[in-house]
């Protein structure tokens, strides 16, 4: 196995770095570095910059407007944007509903929705989880009943990321009650300004507004907004899973956090010393460095396999997801310890631009508590750590 990048791939990395230097707005980069909350205009501005370059829908085929990148190029791109203070790309259009529409959408649906996704102008959210259907998604009850040429939707969705800034939602709804629950699920495209659709914020522990709960009260959606056949929603949801993000951003994001930890450890403390002079803390950093290096090599092995058209097995993906969640949680704990008393007090207004025009101390101190809370939640998002351990136990250990 060769886990190193080729000369052409390294040249591509240089191209990506040059593009970011020349096109990333400094005000957006400053918000990312300080951990400030992003608004709809912030996300859309960066996404439209990428869209104009043709670098937003990186996993689309070239025939559909994608850049035609190899697996390695996608990995390199995600790695570079993660370490360059670029705003997060809201992924639900480019990564999720876009590929679904390319596969299952009607010509009319493609003509209406794909251009806005490619350009970055239209933002999407994913309506899957419900108050009684999270890990067991097949138990969803949000209903869609036919009425003339429409469906009438009633029910609720929850933990919907970025619903408050989205223009559209792609949702799984129940159109029939079958003996096998998965057979009664259908995929619909829902405008977020539909009458009867209410979005309520769910504020996270770190103070950010990212999650939401939606309430549908007789919301009318044309049957022409159905993706695929009625009852085909479960198959569409499984197809969507094949277009998740690769591991480049996860490794690079953890590396950026570890570099910040080293910076804090080297800064002068109130007593005149630095944490980097403490052998115990140096040992803690070294242990984190070894763990991250192991994950990075594991990620590159998966990349090498994918580049050779080898399947990434579920147990490998589960191990990487579990490892990433644990390492980022451990680094955030170490950052809080390094920040000391200056990192502990946390005013939720601090994540919003203009709260404190003259902050006392380094900007990074405002990130410590929010990151600490965020990476506890990441152990649940996208499949909890416990679920990943079960996958490993079954697939690897045979338990």
C-alpha positions, 0 to 999 in steps of 0.5 A: 500500500502506498499512502503518499500523494503523487506529484500531481496530487501535491500540485493539486494541493498547491492549487487549492491552497492558492485558491483559498488564499486569493478567494477566502474573505478575511471577515469570514476567516476571522469569524471561523478563527474566533469561533463566532456564529455564522449566519445564512449570508456567511455560509452562502457567500463562501459556498457561492465562491466555491460554486463559481469555481466549480468546487462545491459539488465535489462528489458529483460526476463531471457530466452533472457539473462536478469537478471530476476529481479523484478520491485523493483530490476530494480528500486533499480538498477537504483537508485544506479547507478544514485547516484554512479557517474556511466556513463550513459548507452546509452539506445537505444540498451538494452532498445529499439531496443533489446526488439523490436527485441525479439518481432518482429525480425527474427531469423537472426536479433536476432542472428546478433544483440542481442549478441552485445547489451547484451555484451555492445559492440554495440551502437545504436541510435534512428532515429525518429524525423525529421525537420518537424516531432517531436511531430507529428511523424506520419508526417515523410517524410524520405523515403525508396523505394524498389530497388531489394533486398534493400531499398533506403533511402533519407531524414533527421533525427534530434535531434538524441542522440549519433548518432555520437558514434553509430554503428547502428540506428533503424529508422522509415521511410516512405515506402508508402503514405496512407490516414492514415499517420501511416500506411505507416511507416516501421522500418529499421536497418541502419548501421551508416557507410553506404555510403551516410549517413552523421552525423552532430553535434548539440552542446547543450547550455551546450557545449556537443555534444550529439545531431545530424542531419543525412542526407540520400542520396541514402543510401542502406539498405537490405530489410532483415534489416526491422523489422516486416512487411512493414507498421508495424513501428507505432505499433512497435514504440508504443510497444517500449514505454512499455520498457522505464526506470522506475523512480528510476534514476530520483528520485535518480539523483534529490536527488544527485543534492540536496545533492550537493546544500547542500554541496555548501550552507555549504561551506565557502563564500568569506565573511567568512559566508555560505549560510546555515546560511541564513534563506531565503536560508535554506527555499529554500532548505527545500521547494525543499526537500519537493517537492522531497520527494513528488515525491519520494513517488509518484514514490514508489507508482507507483512502488508498483502498478507495483510490484502488476501487476497494470497498471501505468496510463498515467496521473501518468506517465505524473505527474512524468515526469513533476514533475521530470523536474520541480524539477531538473530545480529548483535545478539547479537554486538554485545551480547557485545561491549558486555558485555565481560569480564563477559558472557564467563564462562558457567556453565550453572547461571546460567539456573536460578532460585536459582543466584545469590541475589546476582548481581554486575552487571546481570541482563542480563549473564547473558543475553549468552552464552546469547543469543549461542549461541541465535541461532547455532542459529536460523540452522538452525532452521525451515529453514537460512539456506542453504536460504532462500538457495536459495529466493531464488536460484531464485524471485527470481534465476532461478538 
